[in-house]
């Protein structure tokens, strides 16, 4: 096998790491912007002479449907501001597929290769394999936590975690680079979609608005989408 197979694998891995960091940053920005969105939203409603309490009660079914609030919930959005903006998007809301995913031959082969990698990790991190005379308590605790994380990663098929742990332990990876690259590219598509969806939430979009006028326009879009009100 030519050396370029491993280089392509490494390039794809680097792309995933970058995108994963971007996803975490975008989520953090949206989360931090939620309170400011809520404050501006409430001020906007008051400035336009609207009774937010009344509107919430009159549109309870719409709110519950938009934010998937369980039927019979006693919480109103004015007392639970995360319902107002944390999930609703400007585009049609993404619906997760609920059908059971059938594993392809590639999926099975990938899982088998990472199962082998996990076993290699376990030889170094499993609590029964850790020599107390070589590691202090803090080191042992960290190793045990890493083992639990590796175990969870294999169970959840979060194989990138296994790769990171293996690299830290200087454990050689399985050499089915083409299969792993194909798998990683599929993961990149899913992660790219998550980043895109996060960037369409009102919380995130609000953080990109510089002026009050821009923020008001966004609130108008939000109110129109949620309540059907044209302000």
Secondary structure by P-SEA (a helix, b strand, c coil): ccaaaaaaaaaaaaaaaaaaaaaaaaaaaaaaaaaaaaaaaaaaaaaacccaaaaaaaaaaaaaaaaccccccccccccccccccccccccccccccccbbbbcaaaaaaaaaaaaaaaaaaacccccccccccccaaaaaaaaaaaaaaaaaaaaccaaaaaaaaaaaccccccaaaaaaaaaaaaaaaaaaaaaaaaacaaaaaaacccaaaaaaaaaaaaaaaccccc
